[in-house]
Amino acid sequence: MTNTEENTAAPNKSPILIVAVAAFAAFIATFNETFMNVGFAPIMEDLHVGPDTVQWLATGYMLAAAVMVPVSAFAYRSIPTKPLFMLTTGLLLAGSIVGALSSTFTLLLVGRIIQGLGTGMLIPVGMNITLEAAPREKLGTYMGVMGSMTTLGPSSSVIIAGALLSFWHWPVLQWTFAGLSLLCFLFGALCLPNIAKLTKPKLDAASVALVGLALVGVLYGVSTVFAGSIPVAAGAVVLGLALLVLFVKRQGRLEQPLIDLSPLSVAPFRLGVLINMASLVTMFAMNIIIPIFMQSVLGLAASSASITLFPAIALCCVLSPIAGRIYDKRGARVLLPLGFVLIAVFAVALALFIGTGSIWLLALLYVPVIGGSALIIGPAQSLALSHLAPEQNPHGVTILSTGFQIAGCIGASLFTGVYSVVTAANDGETGFLAAGGLTAVFALLGLVLAIRIGHYAKAVVPRHEGATFDLSTIMKTDVFALAPTDRVEDALRTFVDKGISGAPVVSPEGKVVGFISDGDIMRFLAHQHTDFTSPWSIVAEKGNDDFDKTLQNVLGMSVAEIATRHVISVNHDDDLGTICKTMIDHHLRKAPVLQDGRMVGIINRSNISNYAISSYLK
């Protein structure tokens, strides 16, 4: 196996490409949470239903998604990654087509529920894929990208839906989402490898029923408390909580639980879940309340009201990955409190100035609110998951994803209910002030939790007993490297002279910028000339003018043009357990060793094996 194949999260797949698939999936899944909400008014008119009925397009969707989230942990460990991904995106596509062709509300609701089933699995599956593919030392950056997508999705959907409805009728929303789902389906089919470690757990039907009914009860009660019978809503919540208690007790008795709840016993994970939910509640609330107020009170068109959200969304796309990189270097001690302070202060400011009717002022004040969420979501998830053992990750992701659905339901229902009740008793401006104040309350609660979690440092992989030592004692330090400007002919001469099959490409500053092997060069030649069928072709085709010309052109190229650019490396100060895990996870036989960003050696599996065997035999 060449290093080109080894230095990927799976054969021929870059972690960046894999995470890009997961990020796009997270975007469309969260995009669809609020995409249809803007079209409720024309749907009511076309299908002859009232507000109490049409809201089931949101409630039914969230309930279906919430029920499927707990099943996702089982599915992720039972079904190969690519087929599972295609199944979930296929549900989104099928539900969109059913919805677009609906002539009755019932059929539209069925399509929406099918979409919810796909969404419930797609978000946690995407997060698990990210955890599998992301290098541990860059987890914050990759989770920051995922966080930006979960913020961008529900925020941008309001803008896009408003723009589409300005020119077309509501079925265009379903056709648009069908196109996005198809694109995600094809992206996954082409670029996603099977990277999950399958353990084939047993599915406990009773656990599925208990947790499904529990979540339906709780979310139904929360979503209808302001729009229906209070006793019925309260009863649903109580019943849901009782079933949830039974579910938790059952998981403790099962040898293979549906969801391993042990992550909740880890304090930083537990706090991270609550912090993530507090931030998501405020984001969902503002994304719904602002367009409602601007349309119903200020009399703006849906597209005009949606433009108010655009600057904040643009900032979020930039800020979330930056927050992830800051987390990787500095941890979350400052990021999380700062995010909640921004949300609390500017949510109140937004409420106080909402009555001015100035779109530009409201857009400016909304930027720090969503910016605060961008500082929180990715780092909070990264910090929480970094404290779990690798085998706990699927269950930790399931718990986080369930929290996402609950936060979305609370943000949409509780804040809309408070706004509607206060508005009915006073006016729209007072109603928005109440919603803004409630947002500040959630932010202050999140601030308290963020200060508590700040006492926990970013977790590292536990060191294995007896594995702490100077890595330079077993790694190869006399490494043969190539410069990016070296020619391919120079590389082949180095391989022959030194008896090696590949070498890292190192910049003048000592940074690894790629890897090139004889296999890379042979494959490139095969693409350049049809007469090249094997390395022996170099000898057999000698004298073939066309072949010789092609060969000389390739030999004269710089190695940087052919080398694999993404190279998985390990750090000199890592313990041996961390290095072993990195090499196993990414199917590496060898990896460059970096110190302060510069390459100082190469570590091989044989180096580790020899060290382990000799240590045991002593």
C-alpha positions in Angstrom: 0.0 0.0 0.0 1.4 3.4 -0.9 1.3 6.4 1.4 -1.2 8.0 -0.9 -3.7 5.4 0.1 -2.6 5.2 3.7 -2.8 8.9 4.5 -6.5 9.2 4.2 -9.4 8.6 6.5 -10.4 5.9 4.2 -8.9 4.7 0.9 -8.5 7.7 -1.5 -10.8 9.9 0.6 -9.5 13.1 2.3 -10.9 13.9 5.7 -11.7 17.4 4.4 -13.9 15.9 1.6 -15.6 13.5 4.0 -16.4 16.3 6.5 -17.6 18.5 3.5 -20.3 15.7 2.8 -21.3 15.7 6.5 -21.4 19.5 6.7 -23.7 19.7 3.6 -25.9 17.1 5.2 -26.1 19.1 8.4 -26.9 22.2 6.4 -29.9 20.7 4.5 -31.2 18.9 7.5 -31.3 22.1 9.6 -32.3 24.2 6.6 -35.5 22.1 6.4 -36.4 22.7 10.0 -37.8 26.2 9.2 -38.0 26.3 5.4 -41.7 25.5 5.2 -42.7 27.9 8.0 -42.6 31.0 5.7 -45.1 29.3 3.4 -47.8 28.6 6.0 -50.0 31.5 4.9 -50.4 30.5 1.3 -50.8 26.8 2.3 -53.7 27.7 4.6 -55.3 29.6 1.8 -54.8 26.9 -0.9 -55.6 23.8 1.3 -58.3 25.4 3.3 -56.9 24.8 6.8 -56.5 27.1 9.8 -53.4 28.1 11.9 -54.0 25.3 14.4 -53.9 22.7 11.6 -51.1 24.1 9.5 -48.7 24.3 12.5 -48.7 20.5 12.4 -46.4 20.8 9.4 -43.8 22.0 11.9 -44.8 20.0 14.9 -45.2 16.7 13.0 -41.8 17.2 11.3 -40.1 17.8 14.6 -41.8 14.8 16.3 -40.8 12.5 13.5 -37.2 13.7 13.6 -37.1 13.4 17.4 -38.3 9.8 17.3 -35.6 8.8 14.8 -32.6 10.5 16.6 -32.3 7.7 19.2 -32.4 5.0 16.5 -29.5 6.7 14.7 -26.9 5.4 17.2 -28.1 1.8 16.5 -28.3 2.4 12.7 -24.8 4.0 12.6 -23.3 0.9 14.3 -25.3 -1.6 12.2 -25.4 -0.3 8.6 -22.3 0.7 6.5 -21.9 4.5 6.4 -22.5 5.1 2.7 -25.8 3.0 2.4 -27.0 4.6 5.7 -26.3 8.1 4.4 -28.0 7.4 1.1 -31.0 6.0 2.9 -31.5 9.1 5.1 -31.0 11.6 2.2 -33.3 9.3 0.1 -36.0 9.9 2.7 -35.6 13.6 2.4 -35.9 13.4 -1.4 -38.9 11.1 -1.3 -40.7 13.3 1.3 -40.0 16.4 -0.8 -41.5 14.9 -3.9 -44.6 13.7 -2.0 -45.0 17.2 -0.5 -44.5 19.0 -3.9 -47.2 16.9 -5.5 -49.7 17.2 -2.7 -53.2 18.3 -3.4 -54.5 17.8 0.2 -53.1 18.8 3.6 -53.0 15.2 4.7 -50.7 14.2 1.9 -48.5 17.3 2.5 -48.2 16.3 6.1 -47.2 12.7 5.2 -44.4 14.1 3.0 -43.3 16.4 5.8 -43.2 13.4 8.2 -41.1 11.4 5.8 -38.7 14.3 5.6 -38.6 14.3 9.4 -37.7 10.7 9.6 -34.6 11.4 7.4 -33.6 14.5 9.3 -33.7 12.7 12.6 -31.0 10.3 11.4 -29.0 12.7 9.1 -27.9 15.2 11.7 -26.3 12.6 14.2 -25.0 10.5 11.3 -23.2 13.6 9.9 -21.7 14.4 13.3 -20.5 10.8 13.8 -18.9 10.9 10.3 -17.1 14.1 11.4 -15.8 12.5 14.6 -14.5 9.5 12.6 -12.8 11.6 10.0 -11.5 14.6 11.9 -7.9 14.5 13.3 -8.3 14.8 17.1 -6.1 17.9 17.3 -8.4 19.7 14.8 -11.7 18.5 16.2 -12.7 22.1 17.1 -12.1 23.4 13.6 -14.1 20.6 12.0 -16.9 20.9 14.5 -16.9 24.6 14.0 -17.6 24.0 10.3 -20.5 21.7 11.4 -21.7 24.4 13.8 -21.7 27.0 11.1 -23.9 24.7 9.0 -26.4 24.1 11.8 -26.6 27.8 12.3 -26.6 28.7 8.6 -29.3 26.1 7.7 -32.3 27.4 9.7 -31.3 31.1 9.3 -30.8 31.0 5.5 -33.9 29.0 4.9 -36.1 31.9 6.0 -34.4 34.2 3.5 -34.5 31.8 0.6 -38.1 30.8 1.3 -39.1 34.5 1.4 -37.4 35.2 -1.9 -38.9 32.1 -3.6 -42.4 32.9 -2.4 -42.1 36.4 -3.9 -42.1 34.9 -7.4 -43.7 31.4 -7.1 -46.2 29.5 -5.1 -45.5 27.3 -2.1 -44.8 23.9 -3.9 -41.6 25.5 -5.2 -40.3 25.2 -1.6 -40.7 21.4 -1.8 -39.1 21.2 -5.3 -36.2 23.3 -4.2 -35.5 21.1 -1.2 -35.9 18.0 -3.4 -33.1 19.4 -5.5 -30.9 20.0 -2.5 -31.6 16.5 -1.2 -30.7 15.0 -4.6 -27.5 16.9 -4.6 -26.6 15.7 -1.1 -27.5 12.1 -2.1 -25.2 12.2 -5.1 -22.4 13.9 -3.1 -22.5 11.2 -0.5 -22.7 8.4 -3.1 -19.6 9.7 -4.9 -17.4 10.9 -2.0 -18.4 9.1 1.2 -16.6 5.9 2.3 -17.7 3.3 4.8 -15.8 4.6 7.8 -18.0 3.5 10.8 -16.9 0.6 12.9 -19.8 -1.7 12.8 -20.6 -3.6 16.1 -24.0 -5.1 15.0 -25.9 -4.3 18.2 -29.3 -5.8 19.0 -32.3 -3.5 18.6 -34.5 -3.4 21.6 -38.0 -2.7 20.3 -39.4 -1.8 23.8 -36.7 0.9 24.2 -37.5 2.3 20.8 -41.2 2.5 21.7 -40.5 4.0 25.1 -38.2 6.8 23.9 -40.3 7.5 20.9 -43.5 7.9 22.9 -41.6 9.9 25.6 -40.2 12.4 23.1 -43.6 12.7 21.3 -45.3 13.4 24.6 -42.8 16.0 25.7 -42.5 17.8 22.4 -46.2 17.7 21.7 -47.0 19.2 25.0 -44.4 22.0 24.6 -45.5 22.8 21.1 -49.2 23.0 21.8 -49.2 24.6 25.3 -50.0 28.1 23.8 -52.2 26.9 20.9 -54.4 24.2 22.4 -55.7 22.9 25.6 -53.4 23.6 28.5 -54.5 20.4 30.5 -53.9 18.3 27.4 -50.5 19.8 26.8 -49.5 19.4 30.5 -50.8 15.8 30.5 -48.7 15.0 27.4 -45.6 16.4 29.0 -46.1 14.5 32.3 -46.8 11.2 30.4 -43.7 11.8 28.2 -41.5 12.4 31.3 -42.8 9.3 32.9 -42.1 7.2 29.9 -38.6 8.8 29.7 -37.9 7.6 33.3 -38.9 4.1 32.3 -36.7 4.3 29.3 -33.7 5.4 31.4 -34.3 2.6 33.8 -34.5 0.0 31.0 -31.3 1.1 29.5 -29.5 0.5 32.8 -30.7 -3.1 32.8 -29.9 -4.0 29.2 -26.6 -5.5 28.1 -26.8 -3.7 24.8 -28.9 -0.5 25.5 -30.4 1.4 22.6 -28.6 4.5 23.9 -25.7 4.2 26.3 -26.5 7.1 28.8 -23.1 6.9 30.4 -21.9 10.1 28.6 -24.4 12.0 30.8 -22.3 10.9 33.9 -19.4 12.9 32.4 -19.8 16.4 33.9 -18.3 18.4 31.0 -20.3 16.5 28.4 -23.5 17.0 30.5 -22.8 20.8 30.7 -21.9 20.9 27.0 -25.3 19.5 26.1 -27.1 22.1 28.2 -25.0 24.9 26.8 -25.6 23.8 23.3 -29.3 23.7 23.8 -29.4 27.1 25.5 -27.7 28.6 22.4 -29.9 26.8 19.9 -33.1 27.9 21.7 -32.2 31.5 21.3 -31.2 31.1 17.6 -34.4 29.3 16.7 -36.5 31.8 18.6 -35.0 34.9 16.9 -35.1 33.4 13.4 -38.8 32.9 13.8 -39.9 35.9 15.9 -38.1 38.6 13.8 -39.7 37.8 10.4 -43.1 37.4 12.1 -42.9 40.8 13.8 -41.6 42.6 10.7 -44.4 41.1 8.5 -47.3 41.3 10.9 -46.5 44.6 12.7 -44.2 46.6 10.3 -46.0 45.4 7.2 -42.9 44.3 5.3 -43.0 41.6 2.6 -41.5 38.2 3.5 -38.5 38.8 1.3 -37.8 42.2 2.8 -38.1 40.9 6.3 -35.8 38.0 5.5 -33.0 40.4 4.3 -32.7 41.6 7.9 -31.2 38.2 8.8 -28.6 38.1 6.0 -25.7 40.0 7.5 -25.8 37.8 10.6 -25.9 34.6 8.5 -22.9 35.8 6.5 -20.9 36.5 9.6 -21.9 33.1 11.1 -20.4 31.3 8.1 -17.1 33.0 8.7 -17.1 33.1 12.5 -17.9 29.4 13.3 -14.8 27.9 11.7 -12.7 30.7 13.3 -14.2 29.9 16.7 -13.3 26.2 16.1 -9.7 27.0 15.4 -9.5 29.2 18.5 -10.9 26.3 20.5 -8.3 24.0 19.1 -5.5 26.4 20.3 -7.0 28.0 23.4 -10.0 25.9 24.6 -13.5 27.2 25.4 -12.9 29.2 28.6 -13.4 32.6 26.9 -15.4 31.7 23.8 -18.5 30.3 25.6 -19.1 33.2 28.1 -18.4 35.8 25.5 -21.0 34.2 23.2 -23.7 34.2 25.8 -22.9 37.8 26.8 -23.3 38.9 23.2 -26.7 37.1 22.9 -28.1 38.5 26.2 -27.0 42.1 25.6 -28.0 42.4 22.0 -31.3 40.4 22.3 -32.5 43.0 24.7 -31.1 45.8 22.5 -32.9 44.3 19.6 -36.2 44.2 21.5 -35.8 47.8 22.7 -35.1 49.2 19.2 -37.5 46.9 17.2 -40.1 49.6 17.1 -38.0 52.0 15.1 -38.8 49.9 12.0 -35.3 50.5 10.6 -34.2 47.4 8.8 -30.6 48.4 8.8 -30.5 49.0 12.6 -32.3 45.7 13.3 -29.9 43.9 11.0 -26.9 45.4 12.7 -28.2 44.5 16.2 -29.1 41.0 15.1 -25.5 40.3 14.0 -24.0 39.9 17.6 -26.9 37.6 18.6 -26.2 35.0 15.9 -22.4 35.8 16.2 -22.7 34.8 19.8 -24.3 31.5 18.8 -21.5 30.9 16.4 -19.0 31.2 19.2 -20.8 28.7 21.3 -22.2 25.8 19.2 -19.1 24.3 17.7 -16.8 24.7 20.7 -19.4 23.4 23.1 -20.0 20.3 21.1 -16.2 19.8 20.6 -15.5 20.2 24.4 -18.4 17.9 25.3 -17.4 15.1 22.9 -13.7 15.4 23.6 -14.3 14.1 27.1 -15.9 10.8 25.9 -14.2 7.6 25.0 -14.3 6.8 21.3 -16.9 4.0 21.8 -19.2 6.5 23.5 -19.1 9.0 20.6 -22.2 7.6 18.7 -24.2 7.7 21.9 -22.9 11.2 22.8 -23.8 12.4 19.4 -27.3 10.9 19.8 -27.8 12.8 23.0 -26.6 16.1 21.5 -28.9 15.6 18.5 -31.9 14.8 20.7 -31.1 18.1 22.5 -31.0 19.8 19.1 -34.6 18.7 18.4 -35.8 19.6 21.8 -34.2 23.0 21.6 -35.7 23.6 18.2 -39.2 22.8 19.5 -38.8 25.0 22.6 -37.3 27.9 20.5 -40.1 27.7 18.0 -43.1 27.0 20.3 -42.3 28.7 23.6 -41.1 32.0 22.2 -43.8 32.2 19.5 -46.4 31.4 22.2 -45.1 34.1 24.6 -45.0 36.6 21.7 -48.5 35.8 20.6 -50.0 35.9 24.2 -48.3 39.3 25.1 -49.1 40.7 21.7 -52.8 39.8 22.0 -52.9 41.5 25.4 -50.9 44.6 24.5 -49.2 45.1 21.1 -46.6 43.5 18.8 -43.8 45.7 20.1 -44.5 44.6 23.7 -44.7 41.0 22.6 -41.3 41.2 20.9 -39.9 42.9 24.1 -41.1 39.9 26.1 -39.5 37.5 23.6 -36.3 39.4 23.7 -36.3 39.4 27.5 -36.9 35.6 27.6 -34.0 35.2 25.2 -31.8 37.1 27.6 -32.9 34.8 30.4 -31.8 31.7 28.4 -28.5 33.4 27.6 -27.8 34.2 31.2 -28.5 30.6 32.2 -26.1 29.6 29.5 -23.6 32.0 30.8 -23.7 30.4 34.3 -23.2 27.0 32.7 -20.4 28.3 30.4 -18.5 29.6 33.5 -18.8 26.2 35.1 -17.6 24.3 32.1 -14.7 26.7 31.8 -13.1 24.9 34.7 -12.6 21.9 32.4 -9.7 21.9 30.1 -10.0 20.6 26.5 -9.7 16.8 26.9 -6.8 14.8 25.4 -6.7 11.1 24.7 -5.7 9.4 27.9 -2.1 8.3 28.2 -1.5 4.6 28.4 0.5 3.3 31.3 4.1 2.9 30.4 3.8 4.6 27.0 5.2 8.0 28.0 8.7 8.2 26.5 10.8 10.1 24.0 9.3 9.3 20.6 12.7 10.1 18.9 14.1 6.8 20.5 12.0 4.7 18.1 11.1 6.9 15.1 13.2 7.2 12.0 15.0 10.5 12.1 17.2 10.2 8.9 14.2 10.9 6.7 14.7 11.2 2.9 12.5 14.2 1.9 11.8 16.0 -1.4 11.2 19.7 -2.0 8.1 20.9 -3.8 10.2 22.2 -6.6 12.1 18.9 -7.2 11.3 17.1 -10.4 9.5 13.8 -10.7 12.8 12.4 -12.1 14.6 13.5 -9.0 12.0 11.7 -6.9 12.4 8.4 -8.8 16.2 8.6 -8.5 15.8 9.1 -4.8 13.5 6.1 -4.5 16.0 3.9 -6.4 19.1 5.1 -4.7 17.7 4.9 -1.1 15.6 1.8 -1.6 12.3 3.5 -0.6 8.9 3.6 -2.3 7.9 7.2 -1.3 8.9 10.3 0.5 7.3 13.3 2.2 7.4 16.7 0.3 8.7 19.3 2.7 8.8 23.1 2.3 11.9 25.2 2.9 10.3 26.1 6.3 10.3 22.4 7.3 6.5 21.9 6.9 5.1 18.8 5.4 3.1 19.9 2.3 2.5 16.5 0.6 3.6 12.9 0.0 4.7 11.3 -3.2 5.2 7.6 -3.9 6.2 5.5 -6.9 2.6 4.4 -7.1 1.4 8.0 -7.4 3.8 8.5 -10.4 2.8 5.2 -12.1 -0.9 6.0 -11.7 -0.4 9.5 -13.1 1.5 8.1 -16.1 -1.4 5.6 -16.7 -3.8 8.6 -17.0 -1.5 10.4 -19.4 -0.9 7.6 -21.9 -3.0 4.6 -22.9 0.1 2.5 -23.7 1.1 2.6 -20.0 -0.3 -0.6 -18.4 2.4 -1.4 -15.8 5.8 -0.1 -14.6 7.3 -2.5 -17.2 5.8 -0.3 -19.9 8.7 2.1 -19.3 11.0 -0.5 -20.7 8.7 -2.1 -23.2 7.6 1.1 -24.8 11.1 2.6 -25.0 11.6 3.9 -28.6 7.9 4.7 -28.9 8.2 8.5 -29.7 4.8 9.4 -28.4 5.2 7.4 -25.2 8.8 8.7 -24.7 7.5 12.3 -25.1 4.8 11.8 -22.5 7.3 10.1 -20.1 9.7 13.0 -20.4 7.0 15.5 -19.8 6.0 13.7 -16.6 9.6 13.3 -15.4 10.1 17.1 -15.9 7.1 18.0 -13.7 7.5 19.2 -10.1 6.6 16.7 -7.4 4.2 19.2 -6.0 2.0 18.7 -9.1 1.5 15.0 -8.4 2.0 14.6 -4.7 -0.9 13.9 -2.4 -1.4 17.2 -0.6 -3.3 16.0 2.5 -1.0 14.0 4.8 -2.0 12.7 8.2 0.7 13.3 10.7 1.4 12.8 14.4 2.9 15.1 17.0 6.3 14.4 18.6 4.8 15.1 22.1 1.9 12.7 21.6 1.9 9.6 23.7 2.1 6.2 22.0 -1.6 5.4 22.6 -2.6 8.5 20.7 -0.2 7.7 17.9 -1.5 4.1 17.6 -5.1 5.3 17.5 -4.3 7.9 14.8 -2.5 5.3 12.6 -5.2 2.7 13.1 -8.1 5.1 12.5 -6.6 6.3 9.2 -5.2 3.0 8.1 -1.6 4.2 8.1 1.6 2.1 8.0 3.7 5.2 8.6 3.2 8.9 9.3 5.4 12.0 9.5 6.2 13.2 13.0 5.9 17.0 13.6 7.3 19.2 16.3 6.2 22.8 16.3 4.8 22.3 12.8 8.1 21.0 11.4 8.8 17.4 10.4 11.4 15.8 12.6 11.0 12.1 11.6 8.8 9.3 10.4 7.1 6.7 12.6 6.3 3.2 11.2 4.0 0.5 12.5 7.0 -1.7 12.7 8.7 0.8 15.0 5.8 0.6 17.4 5.4 -3.2 17.2 9.1 -3.8 17.9 9.0 -1.4 20.9 5.9 -3.1 22.3 7.3 -6.6 21.9 10.7 -5.7 23.4 9.0 -4.0 26.3 6.8 -7.0 27.0 9.7 -9.5 26.8 11.9 -7.5 29.2 
